[in-house]
Amino acid sequence: MEQTFREIASSLAATSRSFYARGWAVGTSGNFSAVLTREPLRLAITPSGADKGELSAEQIVVVGGEGNQSEDVVSKPSAEALLHINVVLRRGAGAVLHTHSVWSTVLSTVHAAAGGILIEGFEMLKGLEGVKSHEHREWLPIVENSQDIHALAENASKILDLYPDAHGFLVRQHGLYTWAADLGKAKRQVEILEFLLETIGRLQSIAPERYSVEDRNLKKRSQ
């Protein structure tokens, strides 16, 4: 049975507050969406400038397939609505979540020159959709950031097309994007990827001789 807008809005608000509590979307950072209808495409999405730790269902807004607000309400949708729409269209996603954690921000900067981060060998990888073994090699690409939202959305679309098996991507100095068929599964993807990013970041800090950025980049290029 399809969820109502109220149910989806309540789930988005609860997810937002949960991510705030875990330090993944502090202040007004991050944005989260879920598909309401596909024909025509309509998304419920968090508003621009809202405190993610205090977000309520009443603040969730609706956008159409062009990223335009489809209902006359006071709040404006996230400025990154176009990225959410592009992910939905290219991946068939039912929900798109963007966190802005410390580790995703740090690693998207440190690994920017490599164009992505190689993640392999961790048992937690099996929490990603469709992954059955810790031997899975996940390439998490990095998109160059831009204040021009149309340029950023276009760059993200190119990355989505270039890496069809990726479970997410990073925007340099800006955080993580991931998605899934529904909000519950997308929330799990965030939890898994944020865990893996923090693990890699801590390992590189504690034992740089074993987990250097250069070594991981060489592994990716040798694939």
C-alpha positions as CSV (number, residue, x, y, z in Angstrom):
1,M,0.0,0.0,0.0
2,E,1.3,3.4,-0.9
3,Q,2.3,5.7,1.9
4,T,0.6,9.1,2.3
5,F,2.4,12.4,2.1
6,R,2.0,12.7,5.9
7,E,3.6,9.3,6.6
8,I,6.5,10.1,4.3
9,A,7.0,13.6,5.7
10,S,7.0,12.2,9.3
11,S,9.6,9.5,8.3
12,L,11.8,12.2,6.6
13,A,11.6,14.4,9.7
14,A,12.4,11.5,12.0
15,T,15.4,10.5,9.8
16,S,16.6,14.0,9.8
17,R,16.5,14.2,13.6
18,S,18.2,10.8,13.9
19,F,21.1,11.9,11.6
20,Y,21.5,15.2,13.5
21,A,21.9,13.2,16.7
22,R,24.6,11.1,15.1
23,G,26.5,14.2,13.8
24,W,25.8,13.4,10.2
25,A,23.6,16.5,9.5
26,V,24.3,19.2,12.0
27,G,22.7,22.7,11.8
28,T,21.1,23.2,8.5
29,S,23.4,20.8,6.6
30,G,22.1,17.8,4.6
31,N,18.9,17.2,2.7
32,F,16.6,14.2,2.4
33,S,13.9,13.2,-0.1
34,A,11.4,10.4,-0.9
35,V,9.3,9.8,-4.0
36,L,5.6,10.5,-3.7
37,T,4.6,9.7,-7.3
38,R,6.5,8.9,-10.4
39,E,3.9,9.9,-13.1
40,P,4.2,12.8,-12.7
41,L,7.4,12.8,-10.7
42,R,6.9,14.4,-7.3
43,L,9.3,14.3,-4.3
44,A,8.8,15.1,-0.7
45,I,12.0,16.9,0.4
46,T,13.4,18.7,3.3
47,P,13.3,22.6,3.2
48,S,16.2,24.9,2.6
49,G,17.8,26.4,5.8
50,A,16.0,24.1,8.3
51,D,17.7,22.9,11.5
52,K,17.9,19.2,10.9
53,G,17.8,18.5,14.7
54,E,14.4,20.2,15.0
55,L,12.7,19.3,11.7
56,S,9.0,18.5,11.8
57,A,6.8,16.9,9.2
58,E,5.0,20.2,8.6
59,Q,8.2,21.6,7.2
60,I,8.6,19.0,4.4
61,V,7.8,20.4,1.0
62,V,7.0,18.9,-2.4
63,V,8.8,19.4,-5.7
64,G,8.1,18.4,-9.2
65,G,10.3,16.7,-11.8
66,E,12.1,20.0,-12.7
67,G,12.9,20.7,-9.1
68,N,10.2,23.4,-8.8
69,Q,8.0,23.7,-5.8
70,S,4.7,22.2,-6.6
71,E,2.7,23.6,-3.7
72,D,2.3,27.1,-2.4
73,V,3.9,27.0,1.0
74,V,6.2,29.3,3.0
75,S,9.2,27.0,3.1
76,K,11.5,26.6,0.1
77,P,12.8,23.1,-1.0
78,S,16.5,22.3,-0.6
79,A,18.6,24.0,-3.2
80,E,20.0,20.6,-4.1
81,A,16.6,19.2,-5.2
82,L,17.9,18.7,-8.8
83,L,20.5,16.3,-7.5
84,H,17.8,14.2,-5.8
85,I,15.7,14.2,-9.0
86,N,18.7,13.1,-11.1
87,V,19.4,10.2,-8.8
88,V,15.8,9.2,-8.8
89,L,15.7,9.2,-12.6
90,R,19.0,7.5,-13.2
91,R,18.8,4.9,-10.4
92,G,15.1,4.4,-10.0
93,A,15.5,5.3,-6.4
94,G,12.6,5.8,-4.0
95,A,14.6,7.9,-1.5
96,V,17.8,10.0,-1.7
97,L,19.7,11.0,1.4
98,H,22.6,13.5,1.7
99,T,24.6,13.7,4.9
100,H,27.3,16.1,5.8
101,S,29.4,14.3,8.4
102,V,33.0,15.2,9.4
103,W,34.4,12.0,7.9
104,S,32.6,12.3,4.5
105,T,33.8,15.9,4.3
106,V,37.4,15.1,5.3
107,L,37.8,12.1,3.0
108,S,36.1,13.8,0.0
109,T,38.9,16.4,0.3
110,V,41.8,14.0,1.0
111,H,40.9,11.7,-1.9
112,A,39.7,14.3,-4.3
113,A,42.7,14.0,-6.6
114,A,42.0,10.3,-7.0
115,G,38.4,10.9,-8.0
116,G,37.1,8.6,-5.4
117,I,37.7,6.2,-2.5
118,L,38.2,2.5,-2.7
119,I,36.5,0.5,0.1
120,E,37.2,-3.2,0.3
121,G,37.6,-6.1,2.8
122,F,35.2,-4.8,5.5
123,E,32.4,-7.1,6.7
124,M,30.2,-4.1,6.9
125,L,30.1,-3.9,3.1
126,K,27.5,-6.6,3.1
127,G,25.0,-4.1,4.4
128,L,25.0,-2.4,1.0
129,E,22.2,-3.4,-1.3
130,G,23.1,-6.5,-3.3
131,V,26.5,-7.0,-1.7
132,K,27.1,-10.6,-0.5
133,S,30.8,-10.7,0.5
134,H,33.3,-8.6,2.4
135,E,35.6,-9.1,-0.6
136,H,33.4,-6.6,-2.5
137,R,35.3,-3.6,-3.9
138,E,33.3,-0.5,-3.6
139,W,34.4,2.6,-5.5
140,L,32.8,5.7,-4.0
141,P,33.4,8.5,-6.6
142,I,33.9,12.1,-5.7
143,V,32.1,14.9,-7.6
144,E,33.6,18.4,-7.7
145,N,31.5,20.9,-5.8
146,S,29.9,24.0,-7.3
147,Q,27.6,26.8,-6.2
148,D,26.0,26.5,-9.6
149,I,23.4,23.9,-8.8
150,H,22.7,23.0,-12.4
151,A,26.5,22.4,-13.0
152,L,26.7,20.3,-9.8
153,A,23.6,18.3,-10.9
154,E,25.1,17.7,-14.3
155,N,28.5,16.6,-12.8
156,A,26.7,14.2,-10.5
157,S,24.7,12.8,-13.4
158,K,27.9,12.1,-15.3
159,I,29.3,10.2,-12.3
160,L,26.1,8.2,-11.9
161,D,26.4,7.2,-15.6
162,L,30.1,6.4,-15.3
163,Y,29.8,4.3,-12.2
164,P,26.5,2.4,-12.5
165,D,27.3,0.0,-9.7
166,A,28.2,2.6,-7.1
167,H,26.0,2.8,-4.0
168,G,26.7,6.5,-3.5
169,F,29.0,9.4,-4.2
170,L,30.7,12.2,-2.4
171,V,30.7,15.9,-3.2
172,R,34.1,17.3,-2.5
173,Q,34.1,19.1,0.9
174,H,30.4,18.7,1.0
175,G,29.4,15.1,2.1
176,L,27.7,11.9,1.0
177,Y,24.8,11.1,-1.3
178,T,23.2,7.7,-1.3
179,W,19.9,6.2,-2.3
180,A,17.7,3.1,-2.2
181,A,14.3,1.8,-3.2
182,D,12.6,3.2,-0.1
183,L,13.5,5.5,2.8
184,G,14.2,2.6,5.3
185,K,16.7,1.0,2.9
186,A,18.3,4.4,2.1
187,K,18.8,5.0,5.8
188,R,20.6,1.7,6.1
189,Q,22.9,2.7,3.2
190,V,23.8,5.9,5.0
191,E,24.6,4.0,8.2
192,I,26.8,1.5,6.3
193,L,28.7,4.1,4.2
194,E,29.2,6.5,7.1
195,F,30.6,3.6,9.2
196,L,33.0,2.7,6.4
197,L,34.1,6.3,5.8
198,E,34.8,6.8,9.5
199,T,36.7,3.5,9.6
200,I,38.9,4.4,6.7
201,G,39.5,7.9,8.0
202,R,40.5,6.6,11.4
203,L,42.8,3.9,10.0
204,Q,44.5,6.4,7.8
205,S,45.0,8.6,10.8
206,I,46.3,5.8,13.1
207,A,48.3,3.8,10.6
208,P,49.1,5.9,7.5
209,E,51.9,3.6,6.5
210,R,49.4,0.7,6.0
211,Y,46.4,2.7,4.8
212,S,47.9,5.5,2.8
213,V,45.8,7.3,0.2
214,E,48.4,6.6,-2.5
215,D,48.2,2.8,-1.9
216,R,44.5,2.7,-2.2
217,N,44.5,4.8,-5.3
218,L,47.0,2.4,-6.9
219,K,44.8,-0.5,-6.1
220,K,41.9,1.2,-7.9
221,R,44.0,2.0,-10.9
222,S,45.2,-1.6,-11.1
223,Q,41.7,-3.0,-11.4
